């Protein structure tokens, strides 16, 4: 059984896209060693990440994430056990504003930060999955 965590966080104001690309580069390398997979959305100064893998590996990764200077206000929005990963072929996939269609933002009533008081964990999960939907469909084909 795998563990899946979905969280949101606020990026520090001085973070650049170069920093975000570095996050995904380092995460991909580290995740490949632990067989962790996931997707990261960086949008309007917020991170939304789905991380999945063996429970101990997910927990260790979350400890590193909690110490990372590049963001704060980390909120675990969903934590669950799953049989198979959503991001089976991605150590750490990334989407940013230029890669997310306006139709997805509109369909999910996107607001910066997707605040927990207005967007449930299910809402955020559906939004994140939609951001990667084309890629997931290609993996299944």
Secondary structure, DSSP 4 states (H G I P E B T S, - for coil): -EEEEEEEEEEPTT--HHHHHHHHHHHHHHHHHHT-EEEEEEETTEEEEEEEE-HHHHHHHHHHHHH-TTEEEEEEEEEEEESS-S-TT-SSEEEEGGGS-HHHHHHTT--TT--TTTS-HHHHHHHHHHHTHHHHHHHH-
